[in-house]
């Protein structure tokens, strides 16, 4: 998988996590938004690492 595709998936995951968290939180103050963005960033990094490991594992089997 290309780097661009992985980065696009990570950015999409961060945005989706943040938007869904804000909708569920029902509070749109600046501290809440920044907290949710931070959590989304952490989620995106973990998700990107998982995708990268999965692709390496898949390529190793072939």
N, C-alpha and C positions, 0 to 999 in steps of 0.2 A: 504494500500500500504506500502511496506517495506521502511525503511529508505534508504537502498542502491539504490532502484529504484528511489526514489525521488532525491537523490543526483546525480545519473547518469543523470537524466533528466535536473537538474539544470546545471550541468557541460556542457552538450550538448548545452543547451540554451546559455550559456555564450560564448562557442566557436563559435557557429553559428552566434550570434549577432556580435562578434568581427570580424570574417572573412568577413561577408557580409558588415559590416561598412567600413572595410579597402578597400574592392573591390570598393565600391561606392565612397569612399574618393579619391582613386587613388593617395594617398600620403603615403609613407611607412617610414617616418622618426620616430625616437625614440619617440619624444613627442606625435606624432599622435597615435602611437601604444599604448603607455601608457594611453592616454586619452580614446581611444576606449576600452581598457581592463577594465578601471575603470567604464566606462558606461556599459560594458557587465556584470561586477560584480554586479552592482546595479540592472540591469535588471534581472539577475539570482536570486538575493535575493528576489526581488518582485515576480518573477515567482514561486519560491519555496514556498513562503508564500501563494500564491494563490492556489497552488496544495495542500498544507497542509490543508488549510481552506476547500477546496472543498471535500477532503477525510473525514474530520471530519463531515461536513454537510451530506455527503452521508451515513456515518455510523450511524449518529444520526437518520436519517429517517427510517433505517432498524430496 
